[in-house]
Amino acid sequence: MSMSDSTRDLYKVLQARARAARLIRAGQALPQKDSAGRPLPGMRRRAGGPQAKKRWRIPPKVKQYLPYAVVFLAILAPLLHNPPRNNQVPTYLLGQWKSETPGYEDRYLLFADRNLAFGTGRYEGESYIVAEAQASPVDIGMQSGASTNRMMLVEIRYMKQDRLEYGLSFYYEPKPVETITFKNQEHLKWTKKKGTDS
C-alpha cells in the first residue's frame, strides 16, 4: 500500500523533528535545512537567541602603526595638560629700572626679552630665566579716590638653572612717568632709566 503525498510529507516532518530532538539530547548542532535545501520546520532560531561571538582581530595595518600612535599620544598628553607658557617679557618693561628711595640708590632691575636681573652696585647682579610672564589691566586709582589711571598688573615667574621657580608681582604705571611698584613694597618706586629701551 503506497502513501499519499501529504502523508509522505508529514512523515518526513516527523522524522526531521525526531532527529532534531536526538541531536539536542546528544549536544550536537542542529541541521538548519533538509536534503532539498529547505529550512526545517521548527528549526528557525528564535529572535534574541544566543549568537556565536566573533573574535575581533586588529587589522595588520593598524598593528603596524599602533606603536607609533601610542608614542605620539604619550608625547602629546603632557603638552595638552600643561600648555606652553608665555615667557616673553612685555616690551614696555624692557630696559633698566632704578629707584631713588634711600637705601636702594645703587640697586637696579634689568628686563630683557626672556631674562630678568637684580643688581647691586655697578657690576654685581644675578640673572634669571623668565618661565612665564602675564600682564592684565587694572584700575587702582579708584580705590584711593584719585582719578582713574590705567595700570597693568604684571606677574612674572622666573627661575635659575636648577629650575626652582620664584614669583614677582608688581604694578606698571605708564603715566606721568613709567613706574613699577611691587605689591608688597608700595613705598618703593622704580622708574625706567632713559636710553635703555630695547
Secondary structure, 3 states (H helix, E strand, C coil): CCCCHHHHHHHHHHHHHHHHHHHHHHCCCCCCECCCCCECCCCCCCCCCCCCCCCCCCCHHHHHHHHHHHHHHHHHHHHHHCCCCCCCCCHHHCEEEECCCCCCCCEEEEECCCEEEEEECCCEEEEEEEEEEEEEEEECCCCCCCCCCEEEEEEEEEECCCCCEEEEEEEEECCCCCEEEECCEEEEEEEECCCCCC
